[in-house]
């Protein structure tokens, strides 16, 4: 019999895909800095102001926040008791992650100006 309703498959995919992207981003960034390290703050800022770097960095933080949400959600659903506290705890975590996303977006927009 086929089970109806949420199965956790999408959360599993998000967790694995975000982890793979973050790993690839960090390895590529490390190699980039080893091959061509920025020698000063203006050089660092110029590197981060590039469109490709900004998009890749924004995608990294989106993956990081999605990864964190899935992990934290699973922990809350597994361990927070009574069940009536899960909603408020998840809402607080969600608001916290949205605040971090807004902060990161502000930083990425500021570096481009």
C-alpha positions as CSV (number, residue, x, y, z in Angstrom):
1,X,0.0,0.0,0.0
2,X,1.3,3.5,-0.9
3,X,1.6,5.8,2.0
4,X,-0.1,9.2,1.6
5,X,1.2,12.4,3.1
6,X,4.7,13.8,3.8
7,X,7.3,11.1,3.7
8,X,10.5,13.1,4.4
9,X,11.8,12.5,0.9
10,X,11.9,16.2,0.0
11,X,13.6,17.1,3.3
12,X,16.2,14.4,2.6
13,X,16.9,15.8,-0.9
14,X,17.2,19.4,0.4
15,X,19.6,18.3,3.1
16,X,21.8,16.3,0.7
17,X,21.7,18.8,-2.2
18,X,22.5,21.8,0.1
19,X,25.4,19.9,1.7
20,X,26.9,19.0,-1.7
21,X,26.6,22.7,-2.9
22,X,28.1,24.0,0.3
23,X,31.0,21.5,0.0
24,X,31.6,22.4,-3.6
25,X,31.5,26.2,-2.8
26,X,33.9,25.9,0.1
27,X,36.4,23.7,-1.9
28,X,36.2,26.1,-4.9
29,X,36.6,29.1,-2.6
30,X,39.6,27.6,-0.9
31,X,41.3,26.8,-4.2
32,X,40.6,30.3,-5.5
33,X,42.2,31.8,-2.4
34,X,45.2,29.5,-2.7
35,X,45.8,30.2,-6.3
36,X,45.0,34.0,-6.3
37,X,44.9,35.4,-2.7
38,X,43.6,38.9,-2.3
39,X,46.4,41.1,-1.0
40,X,44.4,43.9,0.5
41,X,40.9,44.9,1.6
42,X,40.1,46.7,-1.7
43,X,41.2,43.5,-3.6
44,X,38.9,41.4,-1.4
45,X,36.0,43.8,-1.9
46,X,36.5,43.9,-5.7
47,X,36.5,40.1,-5.7
48,X,33.3,39.9,-3.7
49,X,31.6,42.6,-5.8
50,X,31.7,40.4,-9.0
51,X,28.2,39.3,-10.2
52,X,29.2,35.6,-10.3
53,X,30.7,35.7,-6.8
54,X,27.7,37.4,-5.4
55,X,25.3,34.9,-6.9
56,X,27.4,31.9,-5.8
57,X,27.6,33.4,-2.3
58,X,23.9,34.1,-2.1
59,X,23.2,30.5,-3.2
60,X,25.6,29.3,-0.6
61,X,23.8,31.1,2.2
62,X,20.4,30.0,0.8
63,X,21.7,26.4,0.9
64,X,23.0,26.9,4.4
65,X,19.7,28.3,5.7
66,X,17.7,25.5,4.0
67,X,20.1,22.9,5.5
68,X,19.8,24.5,8.9
69,X,16.0,24.6,8.7
70,X,15.6,21.0,7.8
71,X,18.0,19.9,10.6
72,X,16.5,22.1,13.3
73,X,13.0,21.2,12.3
74,X,13.8,17.5,12.6
75,X,15.3,18.0,16.0
76,X,12.4,20.0,17.2
77,X,9.8,17.5,15.9
78,X,11.7,14.6,17.5
79,X,12.6,16.1,20.9
80,X,10.4,19.0,21.9
81,X,7.7,17.9,24.3
82,X,4.8,18.6,24.8
83,X,3.8,18.7,21.1
84,X,2.0,22.0,21.6
85,X,5.4,23.7,21.9
86,X,6.6,22.6,18.5
87,X,4.7,25.3,16.6
88,X,6.0,28.2,18.6
89,X,9.6,26.8,18.7
90,X,9.5,26.3,14.9
91,X,8.1,29.8,14.4
92,X,10.9,31.3,16.5
93,X,13.5,29.3,14.6
94,X,11.9,30.3,11.3
95,X,12.0,34.0,12.3
96,X,15.6,33.7,13.3
97,X,16.6,32.2,10.0
98,X,14.7,34.8,8.1
99,X,16.5,37.5,10.1
100,X,19.8,35.9,9.2
101,X,18.8,35.8,5.6
102,X,17.9,39.5,5.6
103,X,21.3,40.3,7.3
104,X,23.2,38.3,4.7
105,X,21.3,39.9,1.8
106,X,22.1,43.3,3.3
107,X,25.8,42.5,3.4
108,X,25.8,41.1,-0.2
109,X,24.0,44.2,-1.5
110,X,26.3,46.6,0.5
111,X,29.5,45.0,-0.9
112,X,28.3,45.7,-4.5
113,X,27.9,49.4,-3.9
